[in-house]
Structure formats: structure tokens, C-alpha cells
């Protein structure tokens, strides 16, 4: 089979991505598992990948970013090269860069037990809705609920206190710096 192995990944833990033809996937899969058997290699699913990517603060398209999201709001300004001659929406992004954004994607940790999920409201201390959770989970590495969501910029500072509405409960959370999990 013709295979491309890329030392990239979407978990922040030094993974690999394997590209091959659809009709060769099973053969490649079997060979990878066979070659890795002595190292204890095991297949994992999307839930594990999603938890790891969230612990690193990596955005998921469709949850945290989409075609209407500004890279400046999402904290992805570092990939926006204003030195390029032209690109889609360059003029609007230049204005946004100069004037600032009205909302930002933030990371938060729950201060009490709970699991934030996509779509749950983010509230201010008066319990007014100020945003929504875009991604959230229980972090097995940290032993607490973590998440991402867009809030007005005045709630985006590290250490800001917000509330997450989880079913009938309102759980306090703190805006934190990414990544959630710092490997040693």
C-alpha cells in the first residue's frame, strides 16, 4: 500500500496521522496493530481523542470554530498572516485587529463537580447568560470538568469567575490559561 505517515496529531501528545487509500485501510490498520503489539498499542476512539485535544485547548471545527468565526476571537491570530497580499476577509480582520474583538474563546475549569457540555449556558455572577460552552468534558488527567466557550472580552481575563449552567445546577468556574494539561 501507498501510505503517508505524518508526525502530527490532534491530541498534543506526539501522535501520528496515517493517510492511505480507503481500500487499503484494513490492511494498514492490521499491520500497525501487529507492529505495535509488543509495545501495548491499542486502538482508541473519538471520545479519547476529543478529551485529549480539549485538554490541550485545540479547537474542534463545528464546535469551537466554524466558517463564521474570526480567528482573532478564537485566539488563532497567530496563524493569520497580515503580511500576505490578500486573503479572504483580510480587510474586516484588519479592522478587528485594530479595534479589538467583542468576544473571545476562553478556557475554564469548574470549581465544583460537574461536566460542562456543548450548548450549556455560561453565566455572569448575576446569572445572566453571557455565552455558551462550545466544548466540554470531564478531564481524567485533571480530575475536573473543563471547557471552552465564547464570552464578552471583559470576562476573558485569566482568573475571571463565571458560572456554568449544568441542567438545574449553576456551577462556578474560573477562566484559565491553555493548555489545561501541562505535560512534565
C-alpha positions in Angstrom: 0.0 0.0 0.0 1.0 3.6 -0.6 0.9 5.3 2.9 1.8 8.7 4.2 2.7 8.8 7.9 2.8 12.3 9.4 4.3 13.0 12.8 1.4 15.3 13.6 -1.7 14.8 15.6 -4.6 16.4 17.2 -4.0 15.4 20.8 -0.9 17.3 21.8 0.8 14.1 22.8 3.0 13.4 19.9 0.8 11.2 17.8 0.8 10.2 14.1 -1.7 10.6 11.3 -1.8 7.9 8.7 -3.1 8.5 5.2 -3.8 5.8 2.7 -6.4 4.7 0.2 -9.8 3.7 1.5 -9.5 0.2 0.1 -6.1 -0.3 1.9 -7.3 0.9 5.4 -7.9 -2.5 6.9 -4.5 -3.9 5.7 -2.7 -0.8 7.1 -4.7 -0.9 10.3 -3.9 -4.6 10.9 -0.2 -4.0 10.2 0.1 -1.1 12.6 -1.6 -3.1 15.4 0.7 -6.1 14.6 3.8 -3.9 14.6 2.8 -2.2 17.8 1.6 -5.3 19.8 4.9 -5.6 21.7 4.6 -2.0 22.8 1.0 -2.5 24.0 -0.6 -0.4 21.2 -4.3 -0.2 21.5 -7.0 1.5 19.3 -8.8 4.3 20.9 -12.0 6.1 19.8 -13.0 9.7 19.1 -14.0 10.3 22.8 -10.4 9.8 23.9 -9.1 11.9 21.0 -11.7 14.6 21.8 -10.7 14.6 25.6 -7.0 14.9 24.8 -7.5 17.7 22.2 -9.6 19.6 24.7 -7.0 19.2 27.4 -4.6 20.9 25.0 -7.1 23.6 24.1 -7.3 22.6 20.4 -10.4 23.9 18.7 -12.8 21.5 17.0 -14.4 22.7 13.8 -18.1 22.7 14.2 -17.9 23.2 18.0 -15.3 25.9 18.8 -14.8 27.4 15.3 -16.6 27.5 12.0 -16.7 29.5 8.8 -18.3 32.4 10.7 -15.7 32.5 13.5 -13.0 35.1 13.5 -9.5 33.7 14.1 -8.9 36.7 16.3 -11.9 35.8 18.5 -10.8 32.2 18.7 -7.2 33.0 19.8 -5.9 31.9 16.4 -4.5 35.3 15.4 -1.0 33.8 15.3 -2.0 31.9 12.1 -3.4 35.0 10.4 -0.6 36.4 8.3 -1.5 40.1 7.6 1.8 40.3 5.6 0.2 38.3 2.8 -1.0 40.4 -0.1 -4.6 39.2 0.1 -6.8 36.6 1.6 -10.5 36.1 2.3 -11.9 38.7 4.7 -8.5 40.4 5.2 -9.9 43.9 5.4 -12.5 43.0 8.1 -9.9 41.1 10.1 -7.5 44.1 9.9 -10.3 46.3 11.3 -11.0 43.8 14.0 -7.3 43.5 14.9 -7.1 47.3 15.2 -10.3 47.9 17.1 -10.4 44.6 19.1 -13.0 41.9 19.3 -16.2 41.9 21.3 -16.0 38.3 22.4 -13.2 35.7 22.9 -12.9 32.0 23.2 -11.9 31.2 26.8 -10.9 28.1 28.6 -12.5 27.4 32.0 -12.2 24.9 34.8 -15.2 24.0 37.0 -14.6 24.8 40.7 -17.0 22.1 41.8 -18.1 18.7 40.5 -19.8 18.7 37.1 -19.3 18.1 33.4 -19.8 21.0 31.1 -21.2 20.1 27.7 -21.6 21.8 24.4 -24.5 24.3 24.4 -24.6 24.8 28.2 -25.0 28.4 29.1 -22.1 30.5 30.5 -23.5 33.0 33.0 -22.1 36.0 34.9 -22.4 36.3 38.7 -25.9 37.7 38.4 -26.8 34.6 36.3 -27.3 36.5 33.1 -26.3 34.4 30.1 -23.1 35.8 28.5 -22.1 32.8 26.3 -22.3 29.1 25.6 -20.0 26.2 26.2 -18.6 25.1 22.8 -16.7 22.1 24.1 -16.6 20.5 27.5 -15.7 17.2 29.3 -14.5 15.7 32.5 -10.8 15.7 32.3 -9.3 12.4 33.5 -5.9 14.0 33.7 -7.1 16.9 35.9 -10.0 15.2 37.7 -12.3 18.1 37.0 -14.7 19.5 34.4 -13.1 21.7 31.7 -14.4 23.5 28.7 -14.2 26.2 26.1 -16.7 28.9 25.2 -17.1 32.4 23.9 -17.7 35.2 26.3 -17.6 39.0 26.1 -14.0 40.2 26.3 -14.5 41.7 29.8 -14.9 38.1 31.1 -11.9 36.7 29.1 -9.1 37.6 31.6 -7.3 34.7 33.3 -8.9 34.3 36.7 -12.3 35.7 35.7 -15.1 34.0 37.5 -18.1 32.7 35.5 -20.9 30.2 36.1 -21.8 27.2 34.0 -25.5 26.1 34.0 -25.5 22.3 34.1 -29.0 21.1 34.0 -30.7 22.7 37.1 -27.4 23.5 38.8 -25.2 26.6 38.5 -21.5 25.6 38.9 -18.8 28.2 39.5 -15.9 28.2 37.0 -12.6 30.0 36.6 -11.1 31.2 33.3 -7.7 29.6 32.9 -4.7 29.7 30.6 -4.3 27.0 28.0 -3.3 24.3 27.8 -5.3 22.8 30.6 -2.9 19.9 30.9 0.8 20.7 31.0 3.0 17.6 30.5 6.1 17.3 32.6 
